[in-house]
Each structure stands twice: as structure tokens, then as C-alpha cells.
Amino acid sequence: QVQLVESGGGLVQAGGSLRLSCAASGRTFSSYHMGWFRQAPGKERDFVAAISRSGIGIYYADSVKGRFTISRDSAKNTVYLQMNSLKPEDTAVYYCAAGITSQYFSSTYTSHRANDYDYWGQGTQVTVSS
């Protein structure tokens, strides 16, 4: 069982930056591939970024590529999402997710599919004003 707690959301002007953090409980953090998803009002939950359990495999949605950076710190059991050059369309609730990486998969495995994640945080609101 893994519990995920996001923090770092808030209100920022367009062009600004925020860094989201997701702290994971448990001793097996290194066994999980991690992801960030977001959901705007009235819309479906969308993939944002993902990182493999090794930290080597990284995948971004086209809409955030070049602006967002995902990283993980295994010593702190934490995954981060650095968001730069924020746009009003980035406004959403951001969710952290953890997926158990099968031992048969490469350590670089990661996923953009929500169904590949087993645990979810409660979400943190990001609002970008124009």
C-alpha cells in the first residue's frame, strides 16, 4: 500500500513557475513508476508526465514538453513536477500517481495510461491567471 500526498499548487500568473511535490509513504518507492495527471473542470483526466522507477525513462505530454520537468528523489520518496512558462490552459487539479513496475519490465518502463497506475493522491489545485 502506498499513500501519496501532493503539495505545491497555487495561483500564479501566466509565464510563472510552480513546483509540485508528491511524497510517497512506504519503503518500496523504487519499485514504482510515477506519473502526474491533471483534470480541468468539465474535462477528463489527462496525462502530463511520467518517470520510470530508475528515473531514466521519462515521458511528457506534447502540451507540456519543453516547459515541465519531472524528477524523483528516492532518498526522500518524492517525485517532483517543475512547471515553467505556465499558461492559463494549464489550470487544473494535478494528481500524482504510482504504478507497480513488474519485475519483468525494464527499469526504464513508464506509462501515460491512467490504468497503469495503482495509487493516486488527492490532488492539488494549480490556477494560472492571464
Secondary structure, 3 states (H helix, E strand, C coil): CCCEEEECCEEEECCCCEEEEEEECCCCHHHEEEEEEEECCCCCEEEEEEECCCCCCEEECCCCCCCEEEEEECCCCEEEEEECCCCHHHCEEEEEEEEECCCCCCCCCCCCCHHHCCEECCCEEEEEEC
